[in-house]
Amino acid sequence: MFNMLKKGLVQIYTGDGKGKTTAAFGLALRAAGQGHKVLIYQFLKPPSLDIGERFALQLGAVRIRVEAVDVPWDMSASFKDQKTVARMRKVISESLERIAQTAEKRFYDVLILDEIVYCLAKGLAEFEDVKNIIESRDRAVEIVLTGRGAAKELVELADLVTEMKKIKHPFDNGLEPRRGIEY
């Protein structure tokens, strides 16, 4: 029998560098490999978005559940459309409410909230909703929050914070995102 978590921590992967989601998915694989139940909930990455990590998990070799906010979202254009922003805020709020229940009842041992930090930084999510998930979760649930712009009040709630810092990136020289590497 696998050792289940006795105490879950809160981790944040933030910063302007590459690798936040990749690190979270790596942790998900590690946890699943040790018998933990894992839920990855992706914000701002709708099911229609072509993401390699989701494809790999859909092949069925690893038992990790991936869900996503099903609202079309374009990182450059959507913030300009107030109807889209309002709809996204509502859907995120409802999603966080369901996730809080999931965390409290420990349906999963590890919860990864991909891009929720960015949602908080951009006003698409409420800090109190995320704080509620952290504070009301079963004490054994590990929570991983990813995204740019972690505020001080969020960092204070975490046990581990890693900042990915961009030193150099090929996007700065015009390279387009590559299938299987950046998505």
Secondary structure, DSSP 8 states (H G I E B T S, - for coil): -----SS--EEEEESSSS-HHHHHHHHHHHHHHTT--EEEEESS--TTS--HHHHHHHTTSS-EEEEE--S---TTTGGG-HHHHHHHHHHHHHHHHHHHHHHHHTS-SEEEEETHHHHHHTTSS-HHHHHHHHHHS-TT-EEEEE-S---HHHHHH-SEEEE---S--GGGGT----TTTT-
